[in-house]
Amino acid sequence: MLYLRMGVIALSLALIGVAYSQDKKPDDKKPDDKPSVVAKGKLPPYYKRLGLREEQVQRIFKIRADTKAKVDDLDAKLKKARADEKQQLEKVLTPEQLKLLRELRSGEKASDK
């Protein structure tokens, strides 16, 4: 399994190197052409079958991106709250209890050291 992963990584790096080494073609765009902003993402299940207009698809992508940002923010707050809880709980313990807790979490015993 390890050799398979290493092979995939090596192949990926080789393909990336080939892609970067190719000559760049000059753009046919004029300097005053403004690129249109197109959001990318995935549609929810079955939405492709609904015959959505491009404007609807872009609005859905924007909604999903906004929601993902909110969820990521909440995940960060949850992670911080859990870390704060752990820190406060450990402050309640005596030094001996804290040492024993750390040994139990690591799976080691004091005599194994």
N, C-alpha and C positions, 0 to 999 in steps of 0.2 A: 504494500500500500504506500509505503514511504517512497519507493522508487517511482511509482505512478505519479505521485504528487510532484516529485522533483522533475520528472519528465515533462509534466504539464507546464510547470513554471519555466523550464528551459525553453520549451516550444513557444510559450507566450512571449518571453523576452526576445527570442529570435524574430518573431513576427513583428513585434513593436520596432525592433531595429530596422527591419526591412521597410516598414512603413515610413519611418523618419528619414531614411536615406534616399527615398525617391525624390526626384526633382519636383519642385513646386511649380505649378502652372500659374501664370499671371491671371488675376481676376478680370473678368469681362465687365465688372461693375464700374460705373463712373464714381468719382469721389463724392459726388453729391447724392448718390443713391443711399437711402436709409434702409437698413435691414429691417424687415418686419419682425416683430417680437412674436415668437410662437412658443407657447408653453408646451412642455413635453411631460408625459406621464402615462399612467395606465388607467383605462376606464374600468369602472366596476363591472362585475360579472353581468353578462347579457346586454350591456349598454351598446355594444357594437351592432347588435341586431335591431336597434331602435331607429336607425336611419337619422342619426343626429346631424344637424348642420355643423359646420366648422366652428361657428360662433358658440354653439352649445358645448362642443367638445372643449374649446378653450376655457369656457367658464367652469366646466367640471374640473379641468386640470388645475385651475386657480383655486377652486374650493378645496380640492384635495391637498394642494400644496400648503394652503393656509392652515388646514386642519392638522397636517403633519407637523407643522411648526409648533402649533399649540400643544400637541401630544408630546413632542420632544421636550418642550419646556416643562410640561407637567411631569414627565419621566425624570428630568433632572431634579426637580423639586422633591419628588418622591425618594430618589436616591439620597439626596441630602438629608431629608427627614429621617430616613432609616439609619444613616451614618450618625446623625446627632443622637438618635435613640440609643444606639449601641454604645456611644461614648458616655452618655448619661448613666446607662445601666452599669457600665464598668466602673464608674465612679462610686457606686454603692458598695462594691465588693472590697474586701480586705486585700492586701497585697498577696497573701497566701492563696486566697480564692481566685484572684485574677491570674496568678501563675498556674494554678491547677486548670482553670478554664482554658488558658492558652495551650496547655499540654493536651487537654482533651480535644480541642479543635484541630490541632496539628496531628493527632493520632500517635504522638510520642509519649513515652513514660519518662519520669525523672530518672529511672534506673537505666534507660536505654542510652543515655548521653555519655 
